């Protein structure tokens, strides 16, 4: 099952993260929200290179921090940008935006 099928409106998405990363996570979440907006603007300009790079970075940082869904969506964005597929990019950005609004981090 993909993350797109898992996200339900107004439901919290719980992500368990190592407590050693507690100081870093709010910054990552804020950056991902900003990057989502930048990518939404980039797709309107057919700037696939920007989307590819940001997707690639999300793929790496998401997994390193315990956000496997961010990794999956970053990978999907990177691939869609390489394919110059604006529909997949827009759909994934919508899912990413919803995810970031609903995610709740629990530190362990």
CORRAMO-V741103 format. One record per backbone hydrogen bond with DSSP energy under -1.0 kcal/mol. NH is the residue of the N-H (numbers start at 1). CO is the residue of the C=O. If there is no record, write none. Layout:
BEGIN
nh;co
NH;CO
NH;CO
END
This chain:
BEGIN
nh;co
6;2
7;3
11;8
13;102
15;104
17;106
21;18
22;19
24;21
25;21
28;24
29;25
30;26
31;27
32;28
33;29
34;30
35;31
36;32
37;33
38;34
39;35
40;36
41;37
42;38
43;39
44;40
46;43
47;42
48;46
51;47
52;48
53;49
54;50
55;51
56;52
57;53
58;54
59;55
60;56
61;57
62;58
63;59
64;60
65;61
67;62
68;66
71;67
72;68
73;69
74;70
75;71
76;72
77;73
78;74
79;75
80;76
81;77
82;78
83;79
85;80
89;85
90;86
91;87
92;88
93;89
94;90
95;91
96;92
97;93
98;94
99;95
100;96
101;97
102;98
103;99
104;13
106;15
108;17
END
